[in-house]
Structures are given as structure tokens and as C-alpha cells.
Amino acid sequence: MSSIPYFEIHAFAEPGQAFTGNPAGVCLLEAFPDDRILKGIAASNNLSETAFLVPGGKDRWQLRWFTPALEVDLCGHATLAAGAVVLTEGRVAGDAAVFDTRSGELRVRRDGAAFAMDLPQIGFQPGGRNQAIEAALGVETGPVAVMNVNRIHGARYQMWVMADEAAVRLAEPDHGRLRQLDTNIILTAPGGHTDFVSRFFAPASGVDEDPVTGSAHCTLAPYWGERLGKTRMSARQIGPRPGALEVELQGERVALYGHAPRYLEGRITL
């Protein structure tokens, strides 16, 4: 019987507000077990992502991410959560935790009371408006622009840009229909009190609505940066469980800044 140190971190939580941000599980391993075990733990946790870390040298770890349904190539909030765990647990001697992942080398460092990480930009191209997707999204008005997003989790990705925050907030998606369309959607608009807002629906990857999605901001940041003429911007994800972050364009990378409070810690016994 094995026992695995386990943490749940609420990444990109709104400062001082409980039950905000995106919950991520973080498991500290000595070596990766069979994928069946990793998938089983992620499914049992039933969080949008569980991060699995294996030491890879000084201040360095191998990092893998699993939804309840599958392994993914990039996850921002679970990377921030993993960094928050090793930094606050005294497992980092230098300035940053370094993670070797399917998306290359990723780093997380302290940023005052919060944390910062950099991720690769995820590109996009103009796309076409699809009536079936529009009906499945349950939006009251049509988009002002539709972008095809480079795939990162295997499923089709689009970004739908709406006229205002209310159009994003009031969307009532039919997740079953989106799943049948094998499409994940970033829904975004200018923010009333922030530079931009978003929601992210990923039923094709096993997550109906993700609370605060780091990887989505790898596309949102360059889009809104070009549109607003800014390099650093404030952002909120405004679904049923909201959260906040700042993004900054850094060449071909995107820096994300946010809080990552610890919700629970314990051990998984197998």
C-alpha cells in the first residue's frame, strides 16, 4: 500500500474570497506509476485537473496533467498550483520552480503574496461562425468575431468574441451538444472593470466549464493585447466560480500572475 502527499490549491482565486479560483489537485510522487493509476486518481479527484510531479533535479520536476477523462498537453492553473506547493513547502532553493512538460519548460516563481508563471502563446486564426455551435453555446446575441485556436488538448478549439461582458455572463451552454460537436470554446468580451473577461467550456476534454483557465489566457492575452494596444492586462473569468489574474505579453510567451491559496492537504492511500 502506498501513500501520496496530496494538496488542493485554488489557483487564480480572488484575494480574500473563499471558494473562488480554479481547484487543482497536486500529487507529489517519487516516480510515475502506471498511467492507469494516474487516470484513476484524477477521475476520483473529479477536479478539472490533477497535477503529478516527480523530482528531476535541483528545483526541477517532471510534470503531467490529467482531467477526469484524459491527459492534456498544457494546463496553466495546475502548473501554478504545483509551483505554489513546492515553493511554500520549502522544496525550492532558488528563485523558481522549473517543470519539464509536454509543452516544454515552464517556471513558477513568487510574486509578492501571489505567484507568476510563463507559458507559451497559443496562436489563432480567423474562423467561421457555426450555427450548431452558436445554438449549443446558448448566447443571446451573435459574436463579433470567431477565431480558430491551435489545438492543445486534441479537441477542436474556437474563441468567440462577444460585444460586451453581459453576453459572456448570460450564456447558458448545452454541454452535451458541445461534446457531440467535439468543440471547446473560449467565450470572451471587453470587461466592465477589467480589460477583458472570459468563460471556458471544454466538454470535449471532459470538463464542462473550467473556472479559471491558464491555457485559455495564452490565446486571450495576444488577442486582447493587439486589440487594446497593451502588453499587461487585467482579466477575470466570470462563470459560476469566478477568478482573477493579470497577463503580460513577453515575446512569444505569456506571463500569468495570480493567487494560489491552499484549500486542503493530506495523503492519498492506494
C-alpha positions as CSV (number, residue, x, y, z in Angstrom):
1,M,0.0,0.0,0.0
2,S,1.4,3.4,-1.0
3,S,0.7,6.9,0.4
4,I,1.0,10.0,-1.8
5,P,1.2,13.6,-0.4
6,Y,-1.7,15.5,-1.9
7,F,-2.8,19.1,-2.0
8,E,-5.8,21.0,-3.4
9,I,-4.9,24.6,-4.5
10,H,-7.4,27.2,-5.7
11,A,-5.4,28.8,-8.5
12,F,-6.2,32.4,-9.6
13,A,-8.5,32.9,-6.6
14,E,-9.8,36.3,-5.9
15,P,-7.8,37.7,-3.0
16,G,-9.6,37.3,0.3
17,Q,-12.6,35.5,-1.2
18,A,-13.2,31.8,-0.4
19,F,-14.4,29.4,-3.0
20,T,-13.1,31.3,-6.0
21,G,-10.4,30.4,-8.4
22,N,-9.8,27.0,-10.1
23,P,-9.3,24.0,-7.9
24,A,-6.3,21.8,-8.9
25,G,-5.0,18.7,-7.3
26,V,-1.3,18.3,-6.8
27,C,0.3,14.9,-6.1
28,L,4.0,14.6,-5.1
29,L,5.4,11.3,-6.4
30,E,8.8,9.6,-6.3
31,A,8.2,8.1,-9.7
32,F,5.3,7.9,-12.2
33,P,3.2,4.8,-11.7
34,D,1.3,3.2,-14.5
35,D,-1.0,5.6,-16.4
36,R,-4.0,3.6,-15.1
37,I,-3.2,4.8,-11.6
38,L,-2.8,8.4,-12.7
39,K,-6.1,8.4,-14.6
40,G,-7.8,6.7,-11.6
41,I,-6.6,9.4,-9.2
42,A,-7.6,12.2,-11.5
43,A,-11.1,10.6,-12.0
44,S,-11.5,10.1,-8.3
45,N,-10.5,13.7,-7.5
46,N,-13.0,14.9,-10.1
47,L,-11.3,18.3,-10.4
48,S,-10.7,19.9,-13.8
49,E,-7.0,19.0,-13.5
50,T,-4.8,17.0,-11.2
51,A,-1.0,17.6,-11.5
52,F,1.5,14.8,-10.9
53,L,5.1,15.8,-10.0
54,V,8.3,13.7,-10.0
55,P,11.6,15.2,-8.9
56,G,14.0,15.8,-11.8
57,G,17.0,17.6,-10.2
58,K,17.6,20.7,-8.2
59,D,14.4,22.9,-8.2
60,R,13.2,20.8,-11.2
61,W,10.3,18.4,-11.7
62,Q,8.7,16.4,-14.4
63,L,5.0,17.5,-14.5
64,R,2.0,15.8,-16.1
65,W,-1.7,16.9,-16.0
66,F,-4.8,14.8,-16.2
67,T,-8.5,15.8,-16.4
68,P,-11.0,13.3,-15.1
69,A,-11.1,11.9,-18.7
70,L,-7.6,12.3,-20.2
71,E,-4.0,13.6,-20.1
72,V,-3.5,17.0,-21.6
73,D,-0.6,18.8,-23.2
74,L,-0.9,22.1,-21.2
75,C,-2.6,23.3,-18.1
76,G,-2.0,26.7,-16.6
77,H,-3.8,26.7,-13.3
78,A,-2.5,23.3,-12.3
79,T,1.0,24.4,-13.1
80,L,0.6,27.5,-10.9
81,A,-0.8,25.2,-8.2
82,A,2.2,22.8,-8.5
83,G,4.6,25.8,-8.2
84,A,2.7,27.1,-5.2
85,V,3.0,23.7,-3.4
86,V,6.8,23.2,-3.9
87,L,7.6,26.9,-3.2
88,T,5.6,27.0,0.0
89,E,6.8,23.6,1.1
90,G,10.4,24.7,1.0
91,R,11.3,22.4,-1.8
92,V,12.8,25.2,-4.0
93,A,16.3,26.6,-3.2
94,G,16.4,29.2,-5.9
95,D,14.0,31.7,-7.3
96,A,11.8,29.5,-9.3
97,A,10.3,26.0,-9.7
98,V,11.1,24.5,-13.1
99,F,8.8,22.0,-14.7
100,D,9.6,19.7,-17.7
101,T,6.3,19.1,-19.5
102,R,4.7,18.1,-22.8
103,S,4.7,21.9,-23.6
104,G,8.4,22.4,-22.8
105,E,10.0,24.0,-19.8
106,L,7.6,26.0,-17.5
107,R,8.6,28.1,-14.5
108,V,6.7,29.4,-11.4
109,R,8.1,32.0,-9.0
110,R,6.8,34.0,-6.1
111,D,5.4,37.5,-7.0
112,G,4.8,39.1,-3.6
113,A,1.9,37.4,-1.9
114,A,1.0,35.8,-5.3
115,F,2.8,33.7,-7.9
116,A,3.9,34.2,-11.5
117,M,4.5,31.8,-14.3
118,D,5.2,32.0,-18.0
119,L,3.5,29.8,-20.7
120,P,3.8,29.7,-24.5
121,Q,1.5,31.7,-26.6
122,I,-1.2,29.6,-28.4
123,G,-2.0,31.0,-31.8
124,F,-5.3,31.6,-33.5
125,Q,-6.6,32.4,-37.0
126,P,-9.9,33.8,-38.2
127,G,-12.6,31.2,-38.2
128,G,-16.2,30.8,-39.3
129,R,-19.4,31.2,-37.4
130,N,-21.1,27.8,-36.9
131,Q,-24.9,27.8,-36.2
132,A,-24.8,24.5,-34.4
133,I,-22.1,25.8,-32.0
134,E,-23.9,29.1,-31.6
135,A,-27.1,27.2,-30.6
136,A,-25.1,24.9,-28.2
137,L,-23.5,28.0,-26.5
138,G,-26.9,29.4,-25.6
139,V,-25.8,33.0,-26.3
140,E,-28.5,35.7,-26.7
141,T,-26.5,37.6,-29.3
142,G,-24.1,36.6,-32.0
143,P,-20.3,37.0,-31.9
144,V,-18.4,40.0,-33.3
145,A,-15.6,37.6,-34.3
146,V,-14.8,33.9,-34.3
147,M,-11.2,32.5,-34.1
148,N,-9.9,29.0,-34.6
149,V,-7.4,28.3,-31.8
150,N,-4.5,26.0,-32.3
151,R,-5.3,22.6,-30.7
152,I,-3.7,21.8,-27.4
153,H,-5.9,19.0,-25.9
154,G,-6.8,17.2,-29.1
155,A,-10.3,18.6,-29.5
156,R,-11.3,21.4,-31.8
157,Y,-10.9,24.9,-30.2
158,Q,-12.6,28.2,-31.0
159,M,-12.6,31.6,-29.4
160,W,-15.9,33.5,-29.7
161,V,-15.6,37.3,-29.1
162,M,-18.7,38.9,-27.9
163,A,-19.7,42.6,-27.8
164,D,-19.9,43.0,-24.0
165,E,-19.5,41.3,-20.7
166,A,-23.2,40.6,-20.3
167,A,-23.2,38.4,-23.4
168,V,-20.5,36.2,-21.8
169,R,-22.0,36.1,-18.3
170,L,-25.5,35.2,-19.6
171,A,-24.5,32.4,-21.9
172,E,-26.2,29.1,-21.0
173,P,-24.3,26.4,-22.9
174,D,-25.7,22.9,-23.6
175,H,-22.6,20.9,-22.7
176,G,-23.9,17.7,-24.2
177,R,-24.4,19.3,-27.6
178,L,-20.9,20.9,-27.4
179,R,-19.5,17.5,-26.5
180,Q,-21.2,16.0,-29.6
181,L,-19.7,18.8,-31.7
182,D,-16.2,17.8,-30.3
183,T,-15.5,21.5,-29.6
184,N,-14.1,23.5,-26.8
185,I,-15.0,27.2,-26.6
186,I,-13.3,30.3,-25.2
187,L,-16.1,32.9,-24.8
188,T,-14.7,36.5,-24.3
189,A,-15.6,40.2,-24.3
190,P,-14.3,43.5,-23.0
191,G,-14.7,43.7,-19.2
192,G,-16.6,46.3,-17.3
193,H,-14.0,46.6,-14.6
194,T,-11.1,44.7,-16.2
195,D,-9.5,44.7,-19.6
196,F,-11.3,41.6,-20.6
197,V,-13.5,38.7,-19.3
198,S,-13.9,35.1,-20.4
199,R,-15.5,31.8,-19.8
200,F,-14.1,28.4,-21.0
201,F,-16.2,25.4,-21.9
202,A,-14.3,22.2,-22.5
203,P,-16.7,19.3,-22.6
204,A,-14.7,17.7,-25.4
205,S,-11.8,17.4,-22.9
206,G,-14.0,16.1,-20.1
207,V,-14.6,19.4,-18.3
208,D,-18.0,21.1,-18.9
209,E,-16.9,24.6,-17.7
210,D,-13.4,25.3,-16.3
211,P,-13.4,28.0,-13.6
212,V,-10.2,29.9,-14.5
213,T,-8.2,28.6,-17.4
214,G,-4.5,29.4,-17.6
215,S,-4.1,27.9,-21.1
216,A,-7.0,29.9,-22.5
217,H,-5.2,33.1,-21.5
218,C,-2.3,32.0,-23.7
219,T,-4.7,32.9,-26.6
220,L,-6.7,35.6,-24.9
221,A,-3.6,37.7,-24.0
222,P,-2.2,38.1,-27.5
223,Y,-5.7,38.7,-28.9
224,W,-6.6,41.4,-26.4
225,G,-3.1,42.8,-26.3
226,E,-3.3,43.5,-30.0
227,R,-6.8,44.8,-29.8
228,L,-6.2,47.1,-26.8
229,G,-2.6,48.1,-27.6
230,K,-1.4,46.8,-24.2
231,T,1.2,44.3,-23.0
232,R,-0.1,43.9,-19.4
233,M,-3.8,43.4,-18.8
234,S,-6.2,42.6,-16.0
235,A,-8.6,39.7,-16.6
236,R,-11.4,37.8,-14.9
237,Q,-13.1,34.5,-15.7
238,I,-16.8,35.1,-14.8
239,G,-18.5,31.7,-14.7
240,P,-20.3,30.2,-11.7
241,R,-16.9,30.0,-9.9
242,P,-15.0,33.2,-10.8
243,G,-11.4,34.1,-10.5
244,A,-8.9,36.8,-11.4
245,L,-5.4,37.2,-12.8
246,E,-3.2,39.5,-14.8
247,V,-1.5,38.6,-18.0
248,E,1.6,40.1,-19.7
249,L,2.9,39.6,-23.2
250,Q,6.6,38.7,-23.2
251,G,7.7,37.9,-26.8
252,E,6.3,34.5,-27.7
253,R,5.5,33.8,-24.1
254,V,2.7,34.9,-21.8
255,A,3.3,35.6,-18.1
256,L,0.3,35.0,-15.8
257,Y,0.1,36.4,-12.3
258,G,-2.4,35.2,-9.6
259,H,-3.0,34.0,-6.1
260,A,-3.0,30.3,-5.3
261,P,-4.2,29.6,-1.7
262,R,-4.1,26.1,-0.3
263,Y,-7.6,24.7,0.4
264,L,-6.6,21.3,1.8
265,E,-3.7,18.9,2.2
266,G,-3.5,15.2,3.1
267,R,-2.5,11.9,1.7
268,I,-3.9,9.6,-1.0
269,T,-3.7,5.9,0.1
270,L,-3.7,3.2,-2.6
